Amino acid sequence: MGWKDWFLRVSHSNEVQWGERKLFQCIRLSIADMHRNESLLIAASYFWSDTLNAFVFGHGPASPTLADVVMLTGLDVSSADSTHFFDTKPSAKVETHSIGG
């Protein structure tokens, strides 16, 4: 029994909870039957830099953006629930000392 079988078995009982947490769409995407363009993936991997986490072209690096995620997956990245993480204030204060000279 694999991931897809488990998901199909438990999805009905957890669909409401996963929907409230905006997870249901992500989980369903993980079992989607997507067709891959192997030659395009191979060509894109040639330009990927693990060091920069970006594609490196002749004109400079290019990173995938949230707009790219929306266009490719349809995931909701702009709702109020998905941005609350960035609204928190830092809990630690960094003390700095000025050096005269």
Phi and psi restraints in degrees (value plus and minus 20) as a CYANA .aco file:
   2 GLY   PHI    -130.1   -90.1
   2 GLY   PSI    -191.5  -151.5
   3 TRP   PHI     -78.0   -38.0
   3 TRP   PSI     -65.5   -25.5
   4 LYS   PHI     -84.2   -44.2
   4 LYS   PSI     -62.0   -22.0
   5 ASP   PHI     -83.7   -43.7
   5 ASP   PSI     -63.3   -23.3
   6 TRP   PHI     -81.5   -41.5
   6 TRP   PSI     -66.0   -26.0
   7 PHE   PHI     -79.7   -39.7
   7 PHE   PSI     -67.5   -27.5
   8 LEU   PHI     -82.3   -42.3
   8 LEU   PSI     -51.9   -11.9
   9 ARG   PHI     -92.5   -52.5
   9 ARG   PSI     -60.6   -20.6
  10 VAL   PHI    -123.0   -83.0
  10 VAL   PSI     -24.6    15.4
  11 SER   PHI     -83.8   -43.8
  11 SER   PSI     -57.1   -17.1
  12 HIS   PHI     -85.4   -45.4
  12 HIS   PSI     -57.1   -17.1
  13 SER   PHI    -100.1   -60.1
  13 SER   PSI     -38.9     1.1
  14 ASN   PHI    -132.7   -92.7
  14 ASN   PSI     -20.6    19.4
  15 GLU   PHI     -77.8   -37.8
  15 GLU   PSI     -60.5   -20.5
  16 VAL   PHI     -87.1   -47.1
  16 VAL   PSI     -67.5   -27.5
  17 GLN   PHI     -82.7   -42.7
  17 GLN   PSI     -63.9   -23.9
  18 TRP   PHI     -85.8   -45.8
  18 TRP   PSI     -54.6   -14.6
  19 GLY   PHI     -88.2   -48.2
  19 GLY   PSI     -59.8   -19.8
  20 GLU   PHI     -83.5   -43.5
  20 GLU   PSI     -53.2   -13.2
  21 ARG   PHI    -113.4   -73.4
  21 ARG   PSI     -12.1    27.9
  22 LYS   PHI      40.4    80.4
  22 LYS   PSI      11.8    51.8
  23 LEU   PHI    -121.9   -81.9
  23 LEU   PSI     -43.1    -3.1
  24 PHE   PHI     -80.1   -40.1
  24 PHE   PSI     -61.2   -21.2
  25 GLN   PHI     -84.8   -44.8
  25 GLN   PSI     -59.9   -19.9
  26 CYS   PHI     -85.3   -45.3
  26 CYS   PSI     -62.9   -22.9
  27 ILE   PHI     -86.8   -46.8
  27 ILE   PSI     -62.1   -22.1
  28 ARG   PHI     -83.3   -43.3
  28 ARG   PSI     -55.3   -15.3
  29 LEU   PHI     -83.2   -43.2
  29 LEU   PSI     -52.2   -12.2
  30 SER   PHI     -88.8   -48.8
  30 SER   PSI     -39.3     0.7
  31 ILE   PHI    -128.7   -88.7
  31 ILE   PSI     -15.4    24.6
  32 ALA   PHI     -84.4   -44.4
  32 ALA   PSI     124.9   164.9
  33 ASP   PHI    -111.4   -71.4
  33 ASP   PSI      65.8   105.8
  34 MET   PHI    -116.6   -76.6
  34 MET   PSI     120.2   160.2
  35 HIS   PHI    -107.5   -67.5
  35 HIS   PSI     115.3   155.3
  36 ARG   PHI    -124.3   -84.3
  36 ARG   PSI     122.9   162.9
  37 ASN   PHI    -117.4   -77.4
  37 ASN   PSI      73.3   113.3
  38 GLU   PHI     -78.2   -38.2
  38 GLU   PSI     -62.5   -22.5
  39 SER   PHI     -86.6   -46.6
  39 SER   PSI     -55.2   -15.2
  40 LEU   PHI     -88.4   -48.4
  40 LEU   PSI     -60.0   -20.0
  41 LEU   PHI     -84.5   -44.5
  41 LEU   PSI     -59.9   -19.9
  42 ILE   PHI     -85.2   -45.2
  42 ILE   PSI     -63.3   -23.3
  43 ALA   PHI     -84.9   -44.9
  43 ALA   PSI     -61.5   -21.5
  44 ALA   PHI     -86.3   -46.3
  44 ALA   PSI     -57.3   -17.3
  45 SER   PHI     -86.2   -46.2
  45 SER   PSI     -44.1    -4.1
  46 TYR   PHI     -82.9   -42.9
  46 TYR   PSI     -53.3   -13.3
  47 PHE   PHI    -113.1   -73.1
  47 PHE   PSI     -25.3    14.7
  48 TRP   PHI     -99.1   -59.1
  48 TRP   PSI     115.7   155.7
  49 SER   PHI    -133.5   -93.5
  49 SER   PSI      97.4   137.4
  50 ASP   PHI     -86.7   -46.7
  50 ASP   PSI     -49.3    -9.3
  51 THR   PHI     -88.9   -48.9
  51 THR   PSI     -64.1   -24.1
  52 LEU   PHI    -113.0   -73.0
  52 LEU   PSI     -32.5     7.5
  53 ASN   PHI      32.1    72.1
  53 ASN   PSI      28.7    68.7
  54 ALA   PHI    -175.8  -135.8
  54 ALA   PSI     143.4   183.4
  55 PHE   PHI    -104.4   -64.4
  55 PHE   PSI     113.3   153.3
  56 VAL   PHI    -130.0   -90.0
  56 VAL   PSI      94.4   134.4
  57 PHE   PHI    -130.8   -90.8
  57 PHE   PSI     157.4   197.4
  58 GLY   PHI     -81.8   -41.8
  58 GLY   PSI     -49.2    -9.2
  59 HIS   PHI    -110.3   -70.3
  59 HIS   PSI     -27.8    12.2
  60 GLY   PHI     115.8   155.8
  60 GLY   PSI    -199.4  -159.4
  61 PRO   PHI     -96.4   -56.4
  61 PRO   PSI     131.9   171.9
  62 ALA   PHI    -158.9  -118.9
  62 ALA   PSI     106.5   146.5
  63 SER   PHI    -126.8   -86.8
  63 SER   PSI     127.8   167.8
  64 PRO   PHI     -83.4   -43.4
  64 PRO   PSI     121.8   161.8
  65 THR   PHI    -131.5   -91.5
  65 THR   PSI     153.0   193.0
  66 LEU   PHI     -82.8   -42.8
  66 LEU   PSI     -52.7   -12.7
  67 ALA   PHI     -81.9   -41.9
  67 ALA   PSI     -57.3   -17.3
  68 ASP   PHI     -84.4   -44.4
  68 ASP   PSI     -60.9   -20.9
  69 VAL   PHI     -81.4   -41.4
  69 VAL   PSI     -64.0   -24.0
  70 VAL   PHI     -82.8   -42.8
  70 VAL   PSI     -65.6   -25.6
  71 MET   PHI     -86.4   -46.4
  71 MET   PSI     -58.3   -18.3
  72 LEU   PHI    -102.3   -62.3
  72 LEU   PSI     -53.8   -13.8
  73 THR   PHI    -135.3   -95.3
  73 THR   PSI     -44.3    -4.3
  74 GLY   PHI      58.5    98.5
  74 GLY   PSI     -10.8    29.2
  75 LEU   PHI     -89.6   -49.6
  75 LEU   PSI     128.4   168.4
  76 ASP   PHI    -103.5   -63.5
  76 ASP   PSI      88.7   128.7
  77 VAL   PHI    -134.0   -94.0
  77 VAL   PSI     -15.2    24.8
  78 SER   PHI    -139.5   -99.5
  78 SER   PSI     -18.3    21.7
  79 SER   PHI     -94.6   -54.6
  79 SER   PSI     144.1   184.1
  80 ALA   PHI     -80.9   -40.9
  80 ALA   PSI     -55.9   -15.9
  81 ASP   PHI     -87.7   -47.7
  81 ASP   PSI     -49.8    -9.8
  82 SER   PHI    -102.5   -62.5
  82 SER   PSI     -31.1     8.9
  83 THR   PHI    -129.5   -89.5
  83 THR   PSI     -22.6    17.4
  84 HIS   PHI     -84.1   -44.1
  84 HIS   PSI     -45.1    -5.1
  85 PHE   PHI     -79.9   -39.9
  85 PHE   PSI     -56.3   -16.3
  86 PHE   PHI    -102.5   -62.5
  86 PHE   PSI     -25.8    14.2
  87 ASP   PHI    -105.8   -65.8
  87 ASP   PSI     -27.9    12.1
  88 THR   PHI     -95.6   -55.6
  88 THR   PSI     127.1   167.1
  89 LYS   PHI    -106.9   -66.9
  89 LYS   PSI     127.6   167.6
  90 PRO   PHI     -83.6   -43.6
  90 PRO   PSI     122.2   162.2
  91 SER   PHI    -113.2   -73.2
  91 SER   PSI     -33.1     6.9
  92 ALA   PHI    -132.3   -92.3
  92 ALA   PSI     123.2   163.2
  93 LYS   PHI    -128.8   -88.8
  93 LYS   PSI     109.9   149.9
  94 VAL   PHI    -111.3   -71.3
  94 VAL   PSI     101.0   141.0
  95 GLU   PHI    -106.4   -66.4
  95 GLU   PSI     110.9   150.9
  96 THR   PHI    -143.2  -103.2
  96 THR   PSI     131.0   171.0
  97 HIS   PHI    -142.2  -102.2
  97 HIS   PSI     115.4   155.4
  98 SER   PHI    -107.0   -67.0
  98 SER   PSI     123.1   163.1
  99 ILE   PHI    -129.3   -89.3
  99 ILE   PSI     100.9   140.9
 100 GLY   PHI    -101.6   -61.6
 100 GLY   PSI     132.6   172.6
